[in-house]
Amino acid sequence: MVRTTKLRSVSAIAAAGLLLAACSSGSSDTAASDTGACEFPTLKIGSLLPQTGDLAFLGPPEFAGIDLALQEINAAGGVLGADVEHIVGDSGDTSTNIASQTVDSHIAAGASVIFGAASSGVSLTVIDKITSAGLLQMSPANTSPALTTYADDNLYWRVAPSDAMQGLVLAEQAVKDGFTKAAAIARQDAYGEGLLKAFSKNFQAAGGTVTSEIVYDPTAASFEAEVAEIKAGAPEVVVVITFEEGVKLIQEMIKQGVGPQQVKVYLVDGNLSATAFKDFPAGTMNGVLGTAPSGDSDLTAFNAKLDSVNANLDDYTYGAQSYDGAILLALAAEAAGCADGRSLADNLPAVAADGEKCTTFADCLALLKDGKDIDFDGVTGPLEFNSAGDPKYATIAINQYSSNTEFAEVGRVTGEVPAS
């Protein structure tokens, strides 16, 4: 049974839930350029998603989300009278230069949009290259609060909420579960440190004590010292903010007697996986909770559509955000009459608010062709943006493992994304 709640401040945990409010985006359609010439008459999306690296498990659902969206877009007639093109590209991770090479290749191929990265740290290595070239960057999965205030000339956008929200939800969950002492350990990058800070701030504001707040090198050969520090603090719950190296970290926690069967463990979107822990002893992960951005309604039917694109999917995290992001880009290009980065940026808020509601590309396209303003709501819910290009509203799912390879949603928190 899925429990749905509304987001609220943990410092006032007994207060009524926060209701979604309808807010305007305040943007209007903008021409492609002052001269009226359009340098990008065709929408070409260059993906920058993890085929390799420490977030590679998120790549398949994200690619499937784009491909599903483009199937529907092109079946409905495409954008500006032509099919949308997807130029596939790998982001790698921050230990390689793959992302920069992929961006160079996409720019040379005529892409006007770089779609990605999944990792906030990777995005921060290429954002200047992308935006200085006048291209729009949209990520389906970046969550670092650092990107909210980054100087991006309004050319960086994302569909996933800032971790100011996921950190608050994690803190709320710990309070609901009756915990007063928590340890938190995070990878040393923009994602890990941002989520760690958000959790600790909100948990302490609710009266909790953070026994350990550890930032580690993701390439470390061993986590023995870090786990020893966690154990010394005798926490009631451990928040593990990692990518794939979380497997090694939890193995060390088990070795030192503070694994999931001894101490409650919370995972996050970067390590919530159906495959990562498959080789653990049976039952190790039973009861572990994990949070991740999701949708304000059941995504089961949508995930079945992703299966029709890629029958080998094991995980679905951020597939819906990828789909919604691609649809938004197509609608913004159609509304603008051009697919250049500036026109897309100027029109993204307009197609997501203050118009006639529509939920499919075909329906939204028909309204645009009739000269009507539209308000596209995606499979993840309302897609209105704030002035920083972040979503105003979002949903965080709370999942629970029933085996090492199976987890299901047991709760959902929907509300306005708090300020970083």
Secondary structure by P-SEA (a helix, b strand, c coil): cbbbbbbbbccccccccccbbbbbcccccccccccccccccbbbbbbbcccccccccaaaaaaaaaaaaaaaaaaaccccccccccccccccccccaaaaaaaaaaaaaccccccccccaaaaaacaaaaaaacbbbbbcccccccccccccccccccccccaaaaaaaaaaaaaaacccbbbbbbcccaaaaaaaaaaaaaaaaaccccccccccccccccaaaaaaaaaaacccbbbbbcccaaaaaaaaaaaaccccccbbbbbccccccccccccccccccccbbbbbbbccccaaaaaaaaaaaccccccccaaaaaaaaaaaaaaaaaaaccccaaaaaaccccccccccccccaaaaaaaaaabbbbbbbccccccccccccccccbbbbbbbbccccbbbbccccccccccc
